[in-house]
Amino acid sequence: MTTRKKYSKEFKLDAISLVQEQGYSCAAAARSLGINPNLLGRWIKEQKAENGQAFRGQGKLTEDQLEIRRLKEENRQLRMEKEILKKATVFFARETT
């Protein structure tokens, strides 16, 4: 069983700059760095898709991801409050009869 090798953000950005700024082909840059050309291609796509915010690391979320997390927590809280109100309604309905 092989373990997956992890690369630092700086390494990834340097590898991308070889292709984008220094004019190396993706295959030549990958070969000189000792990585798979497909991996370098994926890093380039991620960099373009994230508008320079790629490779944030563990636990560093984008603004959209933070908003989704906050909304999910709020949704969970509201559902719990709704269930409490349902149970209270049933309880008080029994008390009045």
VMD Tcl script that builds the backbone (N, CA, C; Angstrom):
set m [mol new atoms 291]
animate dup $m
set s [atomselect $m all]
$s set {name element resname resid chain x y z} {
  {N N MET 1 A 0.836 -1.172 0.000}
  {CA C MET 1 A 0.000 0.000 0.000}
  {C C MET 1 A 0.890 1.248 0.000}
  {N N THR 2 A 0.631 2.155 -0.923}
  {CA C THR 2 A 1.421 3.372 -0.996}
  {C C THR 2 A 0.681 4.517 -0.315}
  {N N THR 3 A 1.447 5.429 0.234}
  {CA C THR 3 A 0.832 6.596 0.845}
  {C C THR 3 A 0.862 7.746 -0.150}
  {N N ARG 4 A -0.140 8.571 -0.083}
  {CA C ARG 4 A -0.237 9.696 -0.990}
  {C C ARG 4 A 0.733 10.785 -0.541}
  {N N LYS 5 A 1.494 11.285 -1.484}
  {CA C LYS 5 A 2.467 12.324 -1.169}
  {C C LYS 5 A 1.750 13.668 -1.134}
  {N N LYS 6 A 2.086 14.486 -0.142}
  {CA C LYS 6 A 1.485 15.810 -0.011}
  {C C LYS 6 A 2.506 16.858 -0.414}
  {N N TYR 7 A 2.030 17.848 -1.136}
  {CA C TYR 7 A 2.886 18.930 -1.600}
  {C C TYR 7 A 2.441 20.224 -0.952}
  {N N SER 8 A 3.399 21.077 -0.638}
  {CA C SER 8 A 3.074 22.355 0.000}
  {C C SER 8 A 2.458 23.314 -1.015}
  {N N LYS 9 A 1.799 24.317 -0.485}
  {CA C LYS 9 A 1.187 25.334 -1.338}
  {C C LYS 9 A 2.259 26.027 -2.173}
  {N N GLU 10 A 3.404 26.308 -1.572}
  {CA C GLU 10 A 4.474 26.992 -2.276}
  {C C GLU 10 A 4.999 26.152 -3.442}
  {N N PHE 11 A 5.132 24.837 -3.211}
  {CA C PHE 11 A 5.592 23.949 -4.275}
  {C C PHE 11 A 4.613 23.977 -5.439}
  {N N LYS 12 A 3.329 23.897 -5.126}
  {CA C LYS 12 A 2.301 23.898 -6.175}
  {C C LYS 12 A 2.323 25.202 -6.959}
  {N N LEU 13 A 2.416 26.315 -6.250}
  {CA C LEU 13 A 2.433 27.615 -6.932}
  {C C LEU 13 A 3.690 27.782 -7.779}
  {N N ASP 14 A 4.815 27.284 -7.302}
  {CA C ASP 14 A 6.046 27.341 -8.090}
  {C C ASP 14 A 5.927 26.472 -9.341}
  {N N ALA 15 A 5.321 25.314 -9.200}
  {CA C ALA 15 A 5.135 24.425 -10.350}
  {C C ALA 15 A 4.217 25.073 -11.383}
  {N N ILE 16 A 3.166 25.725 -10.915}
  {CA C ILE 16 A 2.245 26.406 -11.831}
  {C C ILE 16 A 2.953 27.558 -12.541}
  {N N SER 17 A 3.794 28.281 -11.817}
  {CA C SER 17 A 4.493 29.417 -12.437}
  {C C SER 17 A 5.464 28.957 -13.513}
  {N N LEU 18 A 6.009 27.757 -13.378}
  {CA C LEU 18 A 6.876 27.232 -14.445}
  {C C LEU 18 A 6.123 27.171 -15.765}
  {N N VAL 19 A 4.873 26.756 -15.698}
  {CA C VAL 19 A 4.079 26.605 -16.919}
  {C C VAL 19 A 3.541 27.956 -17.384}
  {N N GLN 20 A 2.956 28.717 -16.467}
  {CA C GLN 20 A 2.254 29.934 -16.867}
  {C C GLN 20 A 3.178 31.120 -17.110}
  {N N GLU 21 A 4.237 31.254 -16.340}
  {CA C GLU 21 A 5.078 32.436 -16.449}
  {C C GLU 21 A 6.391 32.188 -17.189}
  {N N GLN 22 A 6.933 30.991 -17.065}
  {CA C GLN 22 A 8.241 30.734 -17.656}
  {C C GLN 22 A 8.169 29.977 -18.973}
  {N N GLY 23 A 6.965 29.613 -19.387}
  {CA C GLY 23 A 6.784 29.037 -20.706}
  {C C GLY 23 A 7.099 27.563 -20.864}
  {N N TYR 24 A 7.290 26.842 -19.765}
  {CA C TYR 24 A 7.506 25.397 -19.865}
  {C C TYR 24 A 6.204 24.720 -20.263}
  {N N SER 25 A 6.326 23.593 -20.959}
  {CA C SER 25 A 5.127 22.806 -21.208}
  {C C SER 25 A 4.774 22.082 -19.909}
  {N N CYS 26 A 3.532 21.692 -19.805}
  {CA C CYS 26 A 3.077 21.009 -18.589}
  {C C CYS 26 A 3.880 19.726 -18.378}
  {N N ALA 27 A 4.114 18.991 -19.443}
  {CA C ALA 27 A 4.855 17.727 -19.339}
  {C C ALA 27 A 6.308 17.963 -18.934}
  {N N ALA 28 A 6.947 18.978 -19.517}
  {CA C ALA 28 A 8.357 19.248 -19.205}
  {C C ALA 28 A 8.511 19.718 -17.757}
  {N N ALA 29 A 7.611 20.581 -17.319}
  {CA C ALA 29 A 7.682 21.067 -15.936}
  {C C ALA 29 A 7.448 19.919 -14.963}
  {N N ALA 30 A 6.468 19.083 -15.249}
  {CA C ALA 30 A 6.176 17.949 -14.369}
  {C C ALA 30 A 7.353 16.981 -14.324}
  {N N ARG 31 A 7.959 16.723 -15.467}
  {CA C ARG 31 A 9.091 15.805 -15.526}
  {C C ARG 31 A 10.266 16.343 -14.707}
  {N N SER 32 A 10.526 17.652 -14.817}
  {CA C SER 32 A 11.653 18.230 -14.080}
  {C C SER 32 A 11.399 18.248 -12.572}
  {N N LEU 33 A 10.139 18.294 -12.178}
  {CA C LEU 33 A 9.798 18.289 -10.750}
  {C C LEU 33 A 9.571 16.882 -10.200}
  {N N GLY 34 A 9.490 15.922 -11.092}
  {CA C GLY 34 A 9.288 14.539 -10.660}
  {C C GLY 34 A 7.860 14.237 -10.241}
  {N N ILE 35 A 6.912 14.903 -10.883}
  {CA C ILE 35 A 5.493 14.653 -10.593}
  {C C ILE 35 A 4.782 14.265 -11.875}
  {N N ASN 36 A 3.575 13.763 -11.734}
  {CA C ASN 36 A 2.773 13.358 -12.870}
  {C C ASN 36 A 2.239 14.597 -13.583}
  {N N PRO 37 A 2.304 14.635 -14.920}
  {CA C PRO 37 A 1.774 15.791 -15.661}
  {C C PRO 37 A 0.285 16.032 -15.402}
  {N N ASN 38 A -0.475 14.957 -15.183}
  {CA C ASN 38 A -1.896 15.125 -14.894}
  {C C ASN 38 A -2.108 15.868 -13.574}
  {N N LEU 39 A -1.255 15.606 -12.616}
  {CA C LEU 39 A -1.336 16.282 -11.323}
  {C C LEU 39 A -1.079 17.778 -11.489}
  {N N LEU 40 A -0.061 18.121 -12.252}
  {CA C LEU 40 A 0.240 19.526 -12.497}
  {C C LEU 40 A -0.904 20.199 -13.246}
  {N N GLY 41 A -1.477 19.495 -14.199}
  {CA C GLY 41 A -2.625 20.033 -14.932}
  {C C GLY 41 A -3.811 20.299 -14.012}
  {N N ARG 42 A -4.030 19.403 -13.063}
  {CA C ARG 42 A -5.125 19.592 -12.102}
  {C C ARG 42 A -4.851 20.805 -11.218}
  {N N TRP 43 A -3.620 20.985 -10.805}
  {CA C TRP 43 A -3.268 22.150 -9.981}
  {C C TRP 43 A -3.537 23.448 -10.741}
  {N N ILE 44 A -3.204 23.453 -12.017}
  {CA C ILE 44 A -3.432 24.648 -12.841}
  {C C ILE 44 A -4.928 24.933 -12.950}
  {N N LYS 45 A -5.730 23.893 -13.167}
  {CA C LYS 45 A -7.188 24.076 -13.251}
  {C C LYS 45 A -7.746 24.600 -11.935}
  {N N GLU 46 A -7.277 24.052 -10.815}
  {CA C GLU 46 A -7.743 24.508 -9.502}
  {C C GLU 46 A -7.390 25.970 -9.290}
  {N N GLN 47 A -6.198 26.347 -9.686}
  {CA C GLN 47 A -5.757 27.732 -9.515}
  {C C GLN 47 A -6.647 28.676 -10.318}
  {N N LYS 48 A -6.967 28.299 -11.544}
  {CA C LYS 48 A -7.822 29.141 -12.382}
  {C C LYS 48 A -9.251 29.192 -11.842}
  {N N ALA 49 A -9.761 28.064 -11.387}
  {CA C ALA 49 A -11.143 27.998 -10.911}
  {C C ALA 49 A -11.349 28.764 -9.610}
  {N N GLU 50 A -10.338 28.796 -8.768}
  {CA C GLU 50 A -10.475 29.432 -7.452}
  {C C GLU 50 A -10.009 30.885 -7.448}
  {N N ASN 51 A -9.656 31.431 -8.594}
  {CA C ASN 51 A -9.217 32.826 -8.699}
  {C C ASN 51 A -8.101 33.173 -7.716}
  {N N GLY 52 A -7.093 32.348 -7.657}
  {CA C GLY 52 A -5.946 32.618 -6.805}
  {C C GLY 52 A -6.119 32.175 -5.364}
  {N N GLN 53 A -7.227 31.584 -5.025}
  {CA C GLN 53 A -7.469 31.144 -3.647}
  {C C GLN 53 A -7.349 29.629 -3.500}
  {N N ALA 54 A -6.731 28.975 -4.447}
  {CA C ALA 54 A -6.583 27.518 -4.392}
  {C C ALA 54 A -5.554 27.131 -3.343}
  {N N PHE 55 A -5.599 25.894 -2.931}
  {CA C PHE 55 A -4.622 25.302 -2.011}
  {C C PHE 55 A -4.624 25.999 -0.647}
  {N N ARG 56 A -5.822 26.195 -0.100}
  {CA C ARG 56 A -5.959 26.874 1.183}
  {C C ARG 56 A -5.462 26.039 2.340}
  {N N GLY 57 A -5.507 24.729 2.225}
  {CA C GLY 57 A -5.058 23.879 3.321}
  {C C GLY 57 A -6.219 23.406 4.174}
  {N N GLN 58 A -5.894 22.684 5.216}
  {CA C GLN 58 A -6.896 22.075 6.081}
  {C C GLN 58 A -7.647 23.134 6.885}
  {N N GLY 59 A -8.962 23.096 6.797}
  {CA C GLY 59 A -9.794 23.943 7.633}
  {C C GLY 59 A -9.968 25.371 7.162}
  {N N LYS 60 A -9.322 25.769 6.112}
  {CA C LYS 60 A -9.459 27.132 5.615}
  {C C LYS 60 A -10.515 27.136 4.523}
  {N N LEU 61 A -11.681 27.633 4.862}
  {CA C LEU 61 A -12.824 27.573 3.967}
  {C C LEU 61 A -13.003 28.878 3.198}
  {N N THR 62 A -13.639 28.779 2.042}
  {CA C THR 62 A -13.983 29.968 1.280}
  {C C THR 62 A -15.170 30.653 1.954}
  {N N GLU 63 A -15.457 31.861 1.516}
  {CA C GLU 63 A -16.596 32.595 2.074}
  {C C GLU 63 A -17.899 31.841 1.829}
  {N N ASP 64 A -18.041 31.261 0.644}
  {CA C ASP 64 A -19.256 30.496 0.336}
  {C C ASP 64 A -19.395 29.287 1.250}
  {N N GLN 65 A -18.294 28.594 1.483}
  {CA C GLN 65 A -18.343 27.432 2.360}
  {C C GLN 65 A -18.669 27.827 3.794}
  {N N LEU 66 A -18.136 28.953 4.251}
  {CA C LEU 66 A -18.467 29.441 5.586}
  {C C LEU 66 A -19.943 29.798 5.700}
  {N N GLU 67 A -20.489 30.433 4.664}
  {CA C GLU 67 A -21.905 30.798 4.659}
  {C C GLU 67 A -22.785 29.551 4.667}
  {N N ILE 68 A -22.414 28.550 3.888}
  {CA C ILE 68 A -23.174 27.296 3.869}
  {C C ILE 68 A -23.138 26.640 5.240}
  {N N ARG 69 A -21.984 26.618 5.864}
  {CA C ARG 69 A -21.862 26.022 7.202}
  {C C ARG 69 A -22.754 26.763 8.203}
  {N N ARG 70 A -22.742 28.102 8.138}
  {CA C ARG 70 A -23.556 28.904 9.050}
  {C C ARG 70 A -25.044 28.655 8.818}
  {N N LEU 71 A -25.457 28.593 7.558}
  {CA C LEU 71 A -26.858 28.360 7.234}
  {C C LEU 71 A -27.314 26.966 7.655}
  {N N LYS 72 A -26.459 25.969 7.514}
  {CA C LYS 72 A -26.811 24.622 7.951}
  {C C LYS 72 A -27.005 24.578 9.458}
  {N N GLU 73 A -26.139 25.267 10.188}
  {CA C GLU 73 A -26.280 25.312 11.647}
  {C C GLU 73 A -27.565 26.030 12.048}
  {N N GLU 74 A -27.855 27.131 11.368}
  {CA C GLU 74 A -29.094 27.865 11.649}
  {C C GLU 74 A -30.311 27.000 11.329}
  {N N ASN 75 A -30.252 26.275 10.231}
  {CA C ASN 75 A -31.349 25.379 9.842}
  {C C ASN 75 A -31.561 24.293 10.890}
  {N N ARG 76 A -30.474 23.712 11.385}
  {CA C ARG 76 A -30.569 22.687 12.417}
  {C C ARG 76 A -31.205 23.247 13.681}
  {N N GLN 77 A -30.793 24.446 14.067}
  {CA C GLN 77 A -31.332 25.092 15.262}
  {C C GLN 77 A -32.828 25.364 15.102}
  {N N LEU 78 A -33.236 25.867 13.953}
  {CA C LEU 78 A -34.647 26.163 13.719}
  {C C LEU 78 A -35.501 24.901 13.712}
  {N N ARG 79 A -34.981 23.830 13.152}
  {CA C ARG 79 A -35.722 22.560 13.168}
  {C C ARG 79 A -35.915 22.054 14.593}
  {N N MET 80 A -34.858 22.191 15.397}
  {CA C MET 80 A -34.961 21.757 16.783}
  {C C MET 80 A -35.993 22.601 17.534}
  {N N GLU 81 A -35.996 23.901 17.319}
  {CA C GLU 81 A -36.981 24.769 17.967}
  {C C GLU 81 A -38.401 24.426 17.517}
  {N N LYS 82 A -38.548 24.107 16.239}
  {CA C LYS 82 A -39.862 23.732 15.707}
  {C C LYS 82 A -40.364 22.461 16.389}
  {N N GLU 83 A -39.490 21.478 16.571}
  {CA C GLU 83 A -39.884 20.239 17.241}
  {C C GLU 83 A -40.298 20.503 18.683}
  {N N ILE 84 A -39.581 21.384 19.366}
  {CA C ILE 84 A -39.928 21.717 20.750}
  {C C ILE 84 A -41.315 22.356 20.792}
  {N N LEU 85 A -41.602 23.260 19.866}
  {CA C LEU 85 A -42.911 23.915 19.833}
  {C C LEU 85 A -44.026 22.919 19.520}
  {N N LYS 86 A -43.765 21.954 18.659}
  {CA C LYS 86 A -44.768 20.919 18.364}
  {C C LYS 86 A -45.092 20.128 19.624}
  {N N LYS 87 A -44.053 19.730 20.358}
  {CA C LYS 87 A -44.262 18.952 21.581}
  {C C LYS 87 A -44.986 19.779 22.639}
  {N N ALA 88 A -44.671 21.069 22.732}
  {CA C ALA 88 A -45.355 21.933 23.689}
  {C C ALA 88 A -46.814 22.092 23.319}
  {N N THR 89 A -47.119 22.187 22.042}
  {CA C THR 89 A -48.511 22.308 21.585}
  {C C THR 89 A -49.298 21.070 21.970}
  {N N VAL 90 A -48.710 19.905 21.762}
  {CA C VAL 90 A -49.384 18.650 22.125}
  {C C VAL 90 A -49.578 18.590 23.631}
  {N N PHE 91 A -48.583 18.975 24.399}
  {CA C PHE 91 A -48.659 18.940 25.853}
  {C C PHE 91 A -49.782 19.852 26.357}
  {N N PHE 92 A -49.828 21.076 25.874}
  {CA C PHE 92 A -50.843 22.006 26.349}
  {C C PHE 92 A -52.224 21.662 25.830}
  {N N ALA 93 A -52.309 21.009 24.682}
  {CA C ALA 93 A -53.611 20.563 24.175}
  {C C ALA 93 A -54.170 19.481 25.095}
  {N N ARG 94 A -53.351 18.628 25.637}
  {CA C ARG 94 A -53.805 17.587 26.566}
  {C C ARG 94 A -54.220 18.215 27.910}
  {N N GLU 95 A -53.530 19.239 28.335}
  {CA C GLU 95 A -53.820 19.888 29.616}
  {C C GLU 95 A -55.182 20.582 29.597}
  {N N THR 96 A -55.584 21.113 28.465}
  {CA C THR 96 A -56.837 21.864 28.392}
  {C C THR 96 A -58.045 20.960 28.256}
  {N N THR 97 A -57.863 19.707 27.897}
  {CA C THR 97 A -59.011 18.810 27.732}
  {C C THR 97 A -59.316 18.058 28.997}
}
mol reanalyze $m
mol bondsrecalc $m
mol representation Tube
mol addrep $m
